[in-house]
Amino acid sequence: MANYRVDVSALAERDLKDIVRYISAQLTSPISAYHLMDIFEESMTSLADLPQRFPLIEDELLSQMGYRKLIIKNYVVFFSGDEFNKVVNVERILFGRRDWFRFL
């Protein structure tokens, strides 16, 4: 039974679509793209159960704001939790080597 509701922001949904589109079209690997999308969806759904198992972001300000990260392949899912309302908010999904601090 899930302890938290997982809400995915419009930006995170767009990020995921862009990732799938890029892998499918630019890397000409549609099967890999849709397999990766399944992995993302399963992993984000798993955040409903104990999201605190993932580490806080190493940045002091972002960690004070409660931002955590879930690493999937070469990508990072950024999320925060609302303990009172039992909600996990998935904010962004970004390429791990990107300068992602400016996107949060």
Buried (B, 14 or more C-beta within 10 A) or exposed (E): EEEBEBEBBEBBEEBBEEBBEEBBEEEEEEEEBEEBBEEBEEBBEBBBEEBEEBEBBEEEEBEEEBBBBBEBEEBBBBBBBEEEEEBBBBBBBBBEEEEBEEEB
